[in-house]
């Protein structure tokens, strides 16, 4: 979420909460801050260095991520006003979390030069892996798909985890 200073006097922007030096970082693209409000960390980005006590507004571009940005801005506003932030934008199902965990484990083993058979034994147990007919076994195909899924995550696909599934995808 982008945070900009509310320079005009008529704005009803809220002041940014006090930040300690350890919670603000300068980067090539601007300033990143983590606001600890209650038990929740809120992350904000600003083009300019934050000024303590200065009022701020959220700038939200009308792009493909507008819904997620607006939801995050509302959660921040609610937290700053002492209200419960509400539920997360979207959650992953237990099955999806388990598959992602298996894909990451498969990627780790693959990166350590493990064969598909060794990876399958680690993921599914050695007793489930046949001595014969390994080349046509379902667990071999599942293992290959998990490694491919882990590689896709490593190549930037992890960003899709931040967005809810869309009907057109």
N, C-alpha and C positions, 0 to 999 in steps of 0.2 A: 504494500500500500504506500502510495506517495503522500508525504505530509508537506504542506507548504505553509509559510507564515501568513497569517491573516493581517495584512498591512492596513486594510481600511478600518476606520474607527467604528463603523456601523456593524461589523461582523459579530456574530454570536458564537464564534469559535471558542472551544474550550482550551485552557492553558495546558500545555504538555506537562506531564508530571515531572517532578524533579528527577534528574538523571545523575548517577554517579559516574565518574570518569571511566570506570570499567565496563559500563554498559553501552557506551557509544564508540563506534569504530568508523574511521574514515576509510573509504575505498575509492577506486578509480571512478565509480559511477555516482558517488555522493556519500552521504552519511547514513550508517545503519545503527539503529538503537534497539535495545530490548527493554521493554517496560515490564517490570514485574508488578502485576496488579492482582492482589490476593495470591492465589496459588497458580495463576496462569501467566505465562510469558507472552507478551504481545510484541510483535516485531514491526517496526516502522522504518521507512526510508525517507530521506530528505535530500534535496539538491544542495541546500545550504546547511552550515553547522547549526545545530539546535541552540536556541537561546532560552535559558531557564525562565519559566513564568510567562513566556510569550504565547499568545493564542495561535492555534494552528487549525488548518482545515485539511480535509482529505481531497485529493484530486484523483478522480477515477476515470481512466480512458474508456470510451465506448468500444471495447474490443471483444474478442471471444471470451475473455476472462472476466468480463464486467460483473457477472452474477457472483462469482467467488470473491471478487474485490469488494463489492458492495456488502456482501455478507460479513467479510472480515472487518470492514469499516464499522458496521453496525455492532459487531461483537466488541470492538475496541471502545466505541462510544458507550455501550452499556456498562462495560467494566469500569471505565473512567467515572461513570456516574453512580458507582456502587451497586449496580444491578448484576444479576447473574448473566454471564455472557450468552447463555443458551447452548443448544447442541452444536456439535461440529458441523461443518458444511456438508460433509458426507463421510460415511465410514465404510471400511472394507469388511466384507463378510468373513466369517471364520474360515471358510473354505478358501477364499482368495488370499487371506493372510498366510494360511498354511502352504499354499502353492508358491507364494512369493518367497517364503522362508526356504522351501525345498529348492527353488530355482537359485537362490543365493548360495545355498550349501553346495549345489551341483556346480555352480560357477567357480566357487572356491576350489573344489576338488579338480575341476577341469584345468584351472589356472596352475595347479600344482602337478600338471601332467598326468592326472589319473585317467585310466581308461574308462569307457562307459560301463564296463562290467564292474570295476572297482567302485565307481560312483554309485551304481545301482545297489551293490552290496551294502554300502554305507547308508544309503537312503531307505532301502526297503528290507534290509536284513539278508544275510547270506543264504538262509534256508529257503527264501522265496525265489532265488535265482537258480534256474536249471543248469545242470552240467552240460546237457546237450540242447540243441535247438535254441541257443542263445540268440543267434542272428535273427530269428523270427519271433522272439518272445515279446509280449506286450510291454514288459518292464524295460526292455531295451529301448523301445520306441518312446516310452514315457521319459526315460532318462535323457535321451537325445533332445526331446522337446523341452525338458527342464533346463538343460545346458543352454539351448538356444534362447530360451526365455531369460536366463541370467545374463547372457551376452547382450541381449536387446536392452535390458535394464542398465547394464554397464555403459552402453553406447548412448544413453540419454533417455531411454524409455521410462526411467523412473519418474520423470516429470509428469507422465500420464497418471501416476498414482495420486497426484494432487488435484486432479479434476474428476468429477463424477463421470460415469459412463454416459455417453450420448447415444441416442437412438440411431443417429446417422453413421456411427462408427462401426 
